[in-house]
Amino acid sequence: MGAGTLVRVLVARASGDRVRVEVTDPDTGVLPVLVTAAADEEQGRGLALVDAVALRWGVEYGSTDKTV
């Protein structure tokens, strides 16, 4: 995924004080991987942020997109 790639972000209230956040992009060929980014790197932190604040997370694949 690169600059200009359209993504869809869905934020929905779940039960109690929980919130569900989904990010969908059209790149079905790349599996999200949790990595540790170096201090000077400009990418590689998104999934680390999700992992830090989420109770759980996963990936759902569609025929033309994936949702994390």
C-alpha positions in Angstrom: 0.0 0.0 0.0 1.4 3.4 -0.9 0.6 7.0 -1.0 -2.8 7.7 -2.4 -4.3 4.3 -1.6 -7.8 4.7 -0.4 -8.7 3.1 2.9 -12.0 2.9 4.8 -12.1 3.5 8.5 -15.1 2.4 10.6 -15.5 3.4 14.2 -18.5 2.0 16.0 -19.6 1.8 19.6 -19.6 -1.7 20.9 -21.0 -3.0 24.2 -20.3 -1.1 27.4 -17.4 1.3 27.1 -15.8 -0.5 24.1 -15.2 0.8 20.6 -14.6 -1.2 17.5 -12.3 0.3 14.9 -11.8 -1.3 11.5 -9.5 -0.2 8.7 -10.1 -1.7 5.3 -7.6 -1.5 2.3 -7.5 -3.0 -1.1 -4.2 -4.9 -0.7 -5.2 -8.6 -0.1 -1.7 -9.8 -1.0 0.0 -8.4 2.1 -0.6 -9.9 5.6 -0.3 -7.4 8.4 2.7 -8.2 10.6 3.4 -6.8 14.0 7.0 -5.3 14.0 9.1 -3.1 16.2 10.0 0.1 14.3 13.3 1.8 14.9 13.1 5.3 16.3 14.1 6.9 13.0 11.7 4.9 10.8 8.7 6.7 9.3 6.5 3.6 9.1 5.8 0.3 10.9 4.0 1.6 13.9 0.3 1.3 13.0 -0.2 -2.3 14.1 2.0 -1.8 17.2 -0.5 1.0 18.2 -3.4 -1.3 17.6 -1.8 -4.1 19.6 -1.1 -1.7 22.5 -4.7 -0.5 23.0 -6.8 -3.4 21.7 -8.2 -6.2 23.7 -7.8 -8.3 20.6 -7.3 -7.7 16.9 -7.3 -9.8 13.7 -7.7 -9.7 9.9 -10.7 -10.5 7.8 -10.1 -11.1 4.1 -12.7 -10.2 1.4 -12.5 -11.0 -2.3 -11.1 -7.5 -3.1 -9.9 -6.2 0.3 -8.8 -6.9 3.8 -9.9 -5.4 7.1 -7.8 -5.2 10.3 
